[in-house]
Amino acid sequence: MPGLTNLPTFPEDVPTHPLLVVDYELLKVRNKDEIAKLWKAATELGFWYLKNHGADAEVDKMFETGSETMALPFEEKMKYKAPGATVTDETGALDTVEFMNIAKDDALAWPAAARRTYPSTVNARMDDAVVPFIRKSIEVNDTLLDIFNELLGLPAGTLAEKHKLGEFSGSEARLIKNPPRPGGIDEAKAALAAHTDFGSLSFLHNRLGGLQVMVPGTSTWQYVKPIPGHAICNLGDAMTIFSGGLLKSNLHRVVPAPGEQGRHTRWSLVYFTRPGDSVLLRALTDESTIVARAVENAPEHLREIFESGQTSNQWFTRRVKNMRTNNQKGVDVWRSSRGTEHQPLAA
């Protein structure tokens, strides 16, 4: 079962960036100290560990689903991303990961098909794995959105209105497989490009290293150490825009796992919460004086983004389209795939 076998531990001699550990159970009861810790993480790096999230059983079943699906013959996998489908930098270097996306809209409509069809292995696990994981992820991320709504001084329900379950969106679960690197390769060669996430919140689960973050104000990559039972959460571009730059959508990438971990297939699972397709991505200055003040102090490149006039769907489509290998016609295409990165050309 991917992610559950006896895997080597993360090397002790590899530098890591320490993330704050936030307790979901304490957030649910609105513990002030825990909310303050969340706010610190969200406004400084945009990444944090989340413990006691209650999704471990659902996560294990999703890893099983991923293993079953990726073992299918190529022609049976249908709607999935093969290795090399996107580029990792402006030179055109190809990614090495394959993954399967399962739309929130399809999971909530199951057994009807709202957007697309899936391999038989995914359909067979919809009831016991996929739908429970997506519903649990929505619960966790909606709780976080509600807390951010209050901290940003927004009218009650403002962020919830921008993430209505009934509206089509880019929200989805993603099962990711990255092949082992038994000989080891230079960590400068990314398996998945440096990027900020497109949407609002990401709820990530993995058992091997490989995730790296670039701390704002630096140009250095640092590993994030996986901790058993802890999800890794991060903010996406939409929350940076809604908050006027207060909340950080930070650069990150995936490289081969360090040390002996690099000899194993790296599996990961993430749920992306994204705004409804029609939602305009703009700083919510009319709704919050906190956001209005933040915009006044935001760097120029972000202020331009706050006024881009793009909907969530347009933002998502532009970023995905310009990262695809078959659309590369020069460095300007890849550069057009960028989001709110503090170093847009980082690889």
DATALIN-V10847 format. One line per field, one symbol per residue. ss: DSSP state (H for helix, E for strand, C for the rest). phi: phi as a letter, one per 20 degrees, with the letter a starting at -180 (. if undefined). burial: # if it has 16 or more other C-alpha atoms within 10 Angstrom, else .. A space follows every 50 residues. Layout:
BEGIN
ss->???
phi->???
burial->???
END
This chain:
BEGIN
ss->CCCCCCCCCCCCCCCECCCCEEEHHHHHCCCHHHHHHHHHHHHHCCEEEE ECCCCHHHHHHHHHHHHHHHCCCHHHHCCCECCCCEECCCCCCECCEEEE EEEHHHHHHCCCCCCCCCCHHHHHCHHHHHHHHHHHHHHHHHHHHHHHHH HCCCCCCHHHHCCCCCCCECCEEEEEEECCCCCCCCCCCCCEEEECCCCC EEEEEECCCCEEEECCCCCCEEECCCCCCCEEEEECHHHHHHCCCCCCCC CEEECCCCHHHHHCCEEEEEEEECCECCCECCCCCCCCHHHHHHHHHCCH HHHHHHCCCCEHHHHHHHHHHCCEHHHCCCHHHHHCCCCCCCCCCCC
phi->.fndffdfffgfeefcdfefddefffffelffffffffffffedcncbec dlemdgfffgfffgffffffefggfeflfbdegnfcddafengefcecbc ecfgffffegefdecbdcfgffgfdgfecffgffffffgfffffffffgf femeggnffffecfffegbefaecdcccffcfemcgffeffcgfadffdd bccdcbddfpfccdfgnccdecfdffdgmdeddbedggfffgemnfeede fbbccgffmfffedfedbbbddecfggeffebfeffebfffgffffdffg fffffgdfmefgffffffffgeefgfdfcpffffffefddgfcgefc
burial->.##......#........######..#......##..######.###### #.#.##.#############......#..#.###.#####.######### ########.........##.###.##..######.###.##########. .#.#...##..##.#..############.#.......############ ################....#######.###################### #########.#################.#######..#.###.##..... .##.##...####.##..#.#####..#....###.########.##
END
